[in-house]
Amino acid sequence: MYKQHKLPKIVFILTFSLLAIVQIKAGRPMLLAERFLKGVGWVEIVIISFYGAFIAGKMNDPMNVPKWRKTGWTIFSIVFFSQLIIGLLGADKFLMTGILHLPIPMMILAGPIYRGQLSVMTILFLSTVVLTGPAWCSQLCYFGAFDNLASGGKTSKEVLKYKGVIKSTVLILVISTAIMLRWLSAGMLVSTMIAVAFGVGGISIMIFYSLRKKKMVHCIMYCPIGTIVNVFKHINPFRMYIDKTCTLCMNCTRFCKYDALNPQDIKNAKPSITCTLCGDCLAGCHQNSIKYSFLKLRPDQARNLYLVLTVTLHAACLALARI
């Protein structure tokens, strides 16, 4: 495999290579800088690649993961929504296609059902699940970063009750509503108003529940995309487990904002279904009992591989994720 001090270099090379392919092969400029001045896209590629290498270097140390995952994810969402706002104000170059859709994760699911065709965001989302499992819900979702901020620093040990029932109910309601709107040939205005109401509901949950519970209630219980990730993440081989050195001190529960490390989960020696493999919990495990696994790799190799893939995707999406 590769040594930890090489992770930033690997992330730099992979990020540069991915964005270089986009720069060379895309029929129209995909990188923002290239849209303003021909050739400057390469400068943006270098800057984004250095950014990815920097984040990878900081997250090398498990103790730094909660801070730098939060920092990088927040930067990602600020850049995404800033470009959207500037684009809506009239600067079309800040929009990827100029075809607007609501920046609500639920639309990744409901939009294609309502329209009867896949969207670019849906394909991008599914690709990240195949490559990195649940990393969408811990570093790539433009909406989830705000729920992460709302949940504050260290979380509470309170268990979120009925999350399975609530998650399933919301998912079924979203799918059923999208099917019904399509069947009734509902106009764009009606469907948009319903989507906006759903988004406002999600923001309200962040404000009134995530802030109080100190957990990412919106992402855990309300977001249907989060529920889909919880189920389909298993098509990817990455896993986390707790080995026999665990002393049941329960300190890791204070670092898990996804309600995946409750006492029973720890006794079962693995996080629950809502785990996103974010790695925050490693900072709270004094025995180094929480490990990554990937096929036959050693735990340290599995974690290194996960960091390389997720940070590279994070950096590449930072450059490309626009509406």
HELIX and SHEET records of a PDB file:
HELIX    1   1 GLN A    4  LYS A    6  5                                   3    
HELIX    2   2 LEU A    7  LYS A   25  1                                  19    
HELIX    3   3 LEU A   32  PHE A   36  1                                   5    
HELIX    4   4 GLY A   41  MET A   59  1                                  19    
HELIX    5   5 PRO A   62  ASN A   64  5                                   3    
HELIX    6   6 VAL A   65  LEU A   88  1                                  24    
HELIX    7   7 ASP A   92  PHE A   94  5                                   3    
HELIX    8   8 MET A  106  ARG A  115  1                                  10    
HELIX    9   9 VAL A  120  THR A  132  1                                  13    
HELIX   10  10 GLY A  133  ALA A  135  5                                   3    
HELIX   11  11 TRP A  136  LEU A  140  3                                   5    
HELIX   12  12 GLY A  144  ALA A  150  1                                   7    
HELIX   13  13 LYS A  163  TRP A  183  1                                  21    
HELIX   14  14 MET A  188  ILE A  205  1                                  18    
HELIX   15  15 MET A  206  SER A  210  3                                   5    
HELIX   16  16 LEU A  211  LYS A  213  1                                   3    
HELIX   17  17 VAL A  217  VAL A  217  1                                   1    
HELIX   18  18 HIS A  218  TYR A  222  3                                   5    
HELIX   19  19 PRO A  224  PHE A  232  1                                   9    
HELIX   20  20 LYS A  233  ILE A  235  5                                   3    
HELIX   21  21 ASN A  251  ARG A  254  5                                   4    
HELIX   22  22 PRO A  263  LYS A  267  1                                   5    
HELIX   23  23 ASP A  280  GLY A  284  5                                   5    
HELIX   24  24 PRO A  299  LEU A  320  1                                  22    
SHEET    1   A 2 ARG A 239  ILE A 242  0                                        
SHEET    2   A 2 ILE A 290  SER A 293 -1                                        
END                                                                             
